[in-house]
Each structure stands twice: as C-alpha cells, then as structure tokens.
Amino acid sequence: MKKLADLFSSSFEKTAGLILFLALWEIAPQAGWVNSTYLSPPSAVYKAMIGLFQSGELSKHLLISLQRVLIGMAVSVIVGTVFGLFIGYFKRIERFLDALFQSFRQMSAFALFPVFILLFGVGELSKTIIIFWASLWPVLLNTSHGVKHVDWLVVQSVKSMGASRGFIFLKVILPAAAPDIFTGIRLGGSYCVMALVAAEMIGATAGLGYLIMYSQETFNIPEMYAGIVSLAIMGLGINYALKLIEKFFTNWKQDVSVGE
C-alpha cells in the first residue's frame, strides 16, 4: 500500500505543473480572460484531434513528419558520431577544425533554409538536409568532447598491458564517451523537431508543420493547436525512446554505482 501511495505521489509531483497549465488553459477562454477565437481550450483541441484522427489526416501527417525526422536524425547520428570520434581521438586535427565547426554550429538551420532550397529545391531532399544540419552539430561536438575527456591514464594503463588499438577504442574510449554521445543525440533529437516545423511550413504538402500552417491560414484554430500538441507529443516520444536506448547502452554506469 505504501509503495502504491509513493508511486501516486511521485506521479502527481511530475504531472502537477502540466495539470495546472491545462486547467488554466481550459479556464481562460471559457471565463473570457482571452478570446477563444485565438486560444482554443484543450477540450476543443481534443475534439479536433479526435476528428483528425478519425479522418486519417492526423495519422498521415504524423507518419510523414516522423519519417522525415528519423531519416535526418539517423544520418546526423552516423555522420556526427563517426566524425566526432575521429576528431576527438586525433587532437591535432580537432585543433585545426574546432573554429570551423564552432562557426558552423552558430549558423542557424532556419537562416540557411533559403540556401538549401536554392541548392536542393523544395522537395524532400532539402527538408531532410535542414533536419540533418540542425541535429548534426550537437551530436558531433558532444561526441568529440566525450572522447577528449576520457581518462587517458586508463587508456595508457590498458595499452601497457598489450591491448590493441581496436580493443582500447571499443572497450575503453567508446564506453567512456557514451554518456556524452547520447547527450548529443538527445539534443539533436530536439533540434530535429524544431527544424522539422520550418522545413514543413515552406514548400510542403503534408506533415505536422504543414497542418499547423494550413490550419492557421484557413483560420481553423482548434486544428492548428491540435497539430502543435501532436508535434509536442511526437517530440516527447522521440526523447523517451532515446532515453531508453541510452539506458540500454550505458547500463554499466548503474552497475558501477551499485558496486560502489
């Protein structure tokens, strides 16, 4: 019984802010504090989401957006991790490229969107590239940071025992850098969702970003908020999935903590 009460208390603490926010959001338009024409209450947004889901529109836009995010993110994870490991391991190369990468990092994907359209058109390729660009830099730079801050005393100790470079890289450097790598991947995941909105608001005919923009242009405000909420739910789902993957690959940290 005590465990159940503790679980309920913990769940309430985690969701209290969200519940309060939704309650205020519902009350404000109903009480006339804000114009319900511009701020649809959650009940109206929920009805709009149900209607979109039953018509198949929400599923169509959600799946297309999810596909774009997963493709862009997968490419950024592969490229960012490989280059990050390489740059972090060879410190001299990192010193030459750090200023360049830091400069690229400051170039907003939104600012570069016109360049991507000029180079790649308004099709799927430009949308994938803007998502890739937005999520690449946190993955690459966090991976490089993780490798650079591996305890090299441990590396030298393992090397003195006759371990090969491959063994050191796979069994020492990669596990030690894994927390930083996954931090970068999770940051990249959140940047992916933000970039997706910009990519789908220009030159798209489907996706959650397109749904939000189209609903705003046709003044279907409940559906606009339904698209925004769906986008937030998708982002939370991606973050949760990445946390599970991180937990699977870094469970050795828990084992070490328990052992200590």
Secondary structure, DSSP 4 states (H G I P E B T S, - for coil): -HHHHHHHHHHHHHHHHHHHHHHHHHHHHHTTSS-TTTS--HHHHHHHHHHHHHHTHHHHHHHHHHHHHHHHHHHHHHHHHHHHHHHHHSHHHHHHHHHHHHHHHHS-HHHHHHHHHHHH-SSHHHHHHHHHHHHHHHHHHHHHHHHHTS-HHHHHHHHHTT--HHHHIIIIIHHHHHHHHHHHHHHHHHHHHHHHHHHHHSS-SSSHHHHHHHHHHTT-HHHHHHHHHHHHHHHHHHHHHHHHHHHHHTHHHHHHHHH-
